Amino acid sequence: MTINVALAGAGAFGIKHLDGIKNIPDVKVISLVGREFDKTKEVADKYGIAHVTTDLAESLKIAEVDAVILCTPTQMHASQSIACLQAGKHVQVEIPLCDVLKDGHAVVQMQQQTGKVAMCGHTRRFNPSHQWVRRRITAGEFHIQQMDVQTYFFRRTNMNALGQPRSWTDHLLWHHAAHTVDLFAYQAQSPIVKANAVQGPIHPVLGIAMDMSIQLKAANGALCTLSLSFNNDGPLGTFFRYIGDTGTYLARYDDLFNGKDEKIDVSQVDVSMNGIELQDREFFAAIREGRESNASVAQVLPCYEVLHQLEQQLA
């Protein structure tokens, strides 16, 4: 059975999903939603997608659509996820699930009412480098004592990953910290019980903090230190150091190294090295198998509860 998909958001991340889905059998994107019709149609033509619209509601009315992937601005994530579930569609929403905690709770509540698969794009759970570490943890061969994480970008204007103008403002706390806060609790296999944050000055035009520092402690004693910046002029991205009882591992993009900077081969960990594709594979497998997905909205909600606490502190 083919799973028919509507994809909303034809920007940098939407294209990453389209590229990943090309490699997944029996899945077809049949509707593409974008802000500007002409640009969206251009992407749709390139990927052979027949239906193009600027209105998600139009795609949700298509009976053949089984599932929706949302790569839309952060501020729309929760309300659009709820609309998809109400329309009887499975939904995967890009990170973050929400930027207001009560909205995240509302999505989880709607998922429970409808029983549909609802998943959030916490890609770090799926990257082969982090999966490799996870396997050592679940086998009892490695226990995290501390994670040291740096999330660094150079962004002074509203630009996306392709260097194109963005219609919305990115956020260090609700977007970029969400990846690490969730990954830390997931890999530590223990809930976060203590969280502290400090931030630098608010940017006069963007209205957000450009620098932030976060400390976390899990119930089992594991620590995490996270530094985030939009002021860093290279190298860009997120760099993870796992310090454990039986070794140290450094994850840089999709590569993994030990503490002596020797590369670890993670190419056989999963069927692809592309975290977005692996995330999509999990979404479609959960739909087919009628089960909760890894990174379900219910599983990631505790991350947003921590972000909410941190936001209160920073206020």
N, C-alpha and C positions, 0 to 999 in steps of 0.2 A: 504493500500500500504506500502510495506517495503521500508525504506530508506537504501540504501547500502552505506557503508562508507569505505574509505581508511584512515588509520591512519599512519601518518609518525612520527617516533620517538618512539622507543620501550623501552625507559628508564623509570626513576621514574615517570615522569608525564604522559607518554603514558599509563603506567599501571593503573594510577589513572583513566584515561578516560575509559579504557577497563572495569575496575571494575564498573564504573558508568553506562556505556552503557548496561551492563548485566541486569540492572533493568528497562530499558526503552523498552516498547513493540514496535514491528514492526520496529526495527532498527538493522542492522546487519553489523558488520565489516567484509568485504570480502577481504581486502588487507592490509598487514602490511609492512611498509617500515622502514628499519633500516640501520645503518652504517655497522654493521658486520652481514653477512648473518646467520652464525650459531647461534649467540645469538638471532637474530630476529626470526629465525625459532623455537627456543626453546619457546619463548613467544607466537608465533602464534599457536604452537601445544597445549599449555596450554589453550588457549582461543578458539580453534577450528576455526582458520582463515586459509583458504585454500591457498591464494596467498601470497607469501613472495618475497620481492625484496630489493635491496639496491639503487634502482633508482626510485625516485618519478615520473619521466616522464613515466615510465612503467605503474604505477598505474593509471595515468591520461588518458592513452590510453584505459583503460577498460571501455567500453560503459555503463556497469551496475553500475559503481560508480556514485552516485548522489552527494556525499558530501565528503569533506576531512577535517580531523582534524590534524593540524600541531603542533607537540610537539618537534620541531627540535631546533638546536642552534639559539640563538637570531639573529645572523648575517644573517641567511637565511630567517627569517620570512617574510619580505616584498616581496622579489623576488619570494619566493615559493607561497605566497598568490596570487600574480599577475598571476603566471603560472596556478594555480588552476582555477581562474576566467576565464582566457583566454581559458582554456580547457572546459569551460561550467559547472564547478562544483561549488557548494556552498562551502564556506570555513569558518572554525573556526580556528584561529591561537592563540596559547598560548601567554600570555603576555611576552614581549612587542611586540606591532605591528611593531616597527622598532627601530633602534638605530641611525638613521639619519632621520631628519624630512622630507626631500624631498621624501624619500622612502615611508613614511606614507601617504603623499599627493598622491603619485602615486597609492597606493593601493585603496584609497578612489575614485580616478578618475576612476580606472578600475572597481570598484564595480558599480559606476554610469553608466558606459558604458554597462555593462553586465546585470545589474538588479538582479544579484544573491545575496543571503544572504551572507554577509561577516561580521564576528563577531570576537571580540578579547576577550581572556579569562580573563576579569577583574572579578575574582571570588568573590571579596568582595561585589559586587552588589547583589550576589546571596546567600551568607551565611545567614542562618536564623537569626542569631544575628543582623546583619546589616539590614536585611529586616524588623525585628521587630521595630527597631529604625526608619527606613524609613516610616513605616506605621503611626507612631506617627507624623512624620514631615508632611506627605502629608495630614493628618487629621487636621493639624493646631494646634496640641496639644503640639508640641515641636519644638523649634527653636534653632539651634546650635549657641552658642556664641564662643566656641573654641573646636577644636579637638586636643588632645595631643596624639601622636602616637610614639611608639617605635618599630623599626624593627631590631631585634637582632639575629645574627648568630655567630657561631664560625667556621671560614673557612680560613685556611691558605694554602690550596692546592685546585686544581680543583676537587671537589667531588660533586656528586649529592645528592639528598635527601635520597638515599638508601646507601650512603657512598661508591659509586662506582666512579672510575675515570671518569672525564668529558673531552670531546674533545675541550671544549671552556671555556671562562672565564665569570663568572657571573658578574653583575654590579649593584652597589647600586642605581645609578641614573636611568638608563634606564630600569631596571627590577623592583627592589624592591620599589623604590619611586613611580613608575608608579601606583601601587595599591592604594596608599594613595592619591596621587595627584588627580586621577580620582574619588575616593570615596568621598573626601572632597567636590569637586565641585558638585557631584551628590547628596550628602546628604544636603549640604547647599542650593541646588537648585539655585545656583548663580555662575557665571563664576569667575575664579581667575583673579584678576587684578594686584596683586603685588606678586612677588616671589623673595626670596633671598636664597642663599646657601653658605656654607663654607665647606671645606673638609680638612681632615687630610693628612698626608704624603702618597705618592704613594708607594705601595708595590714594592720592588726591583725585585721580580720574576713575580708576577701576573700583574704588570703594572696598577693597579687600586687603587683608594683611598679605604682604609679599614674602614674609619669613615667619616660620613657626617651629617650635620645639615641643615634643610630646614625650612624656614618660608613662609607661604602663607596667603594671604588675599583675601577674596571673595568680589564681588561688594556690597553685602548686609552688609558688615562689619564683617562677621564671620572670625575667625583666625584659623590657623592650625600650630602646631609646630611638626616637624617630625625629630626624631633622628634615624640614621641608623648605624649599626656597623657589621663588620665581625670579630671583636675582642672579642666579648662578650661570656664568658664561662658559659652560662646558666643563667636563663631559655631562651630557644630559641623560635623564632617566632615573630609575630607582635601583639602588645597589643594596643588597642584603648580606649581612654577615651573621651566620648562625654560630654561636659559641655554645658548645655542649660538653657533656661529660666525657665523650669519646672522640672528640674532634672539633674542627672548625671548618665551616664551609662558606664560600662566598658565591652568591648568585648575582651575575651581571647579565642583564637581559636574559637570553635563553641559555647562557653558558654557566657552568658550575665549576668551581675550583676548590681544592682543599686549602688548608691554612698555609701550606708551603707554595701556593700559587700553581699547583699542578692541576691540569685540566681533567675533569671527570667526564667520561663519555655518557651523555644522557640521551643519545639518539635512539636507543631501543626501549626507552621507558614507556612510550605510547606510540600510537599509529602515526603521529605527526609531531613536528617540533613547534607548530603554531598553536599558541595557547587559546586564541580566539576560536580556531577551528575545533579544538578539543572541547572547549566550553559549549559550542554549538552541538557537537556530537552528543554530549551529555544531555542537553536539553531535549533533543529529538529521541534519544534512547529512553529517557524518562517518560515521554509521551507514549511511545510504542509499548513500553513495559507497564504503564499504568502505575508508576511509583513516584515518590518524592525525588527530586533531583538533588545532586550535590549543589551547594550554594542556593538552595531554595530560599524564598523570601523569609520563611520562618527561621531557617538556620542563620541567616545573616543579620536578622533584626537586632540581636545583642550588640553588634558592632555599632549600629546607629544609636542605640541607647548610650553607649560610651561617648560617641561624638556629640550627642545632645548634652551630656554632663560637661564635656570639655567646652562646648559653646557657652554654657551657663557660667563656667569659670572665667572664660575670656571676656564675657560681658561685664 
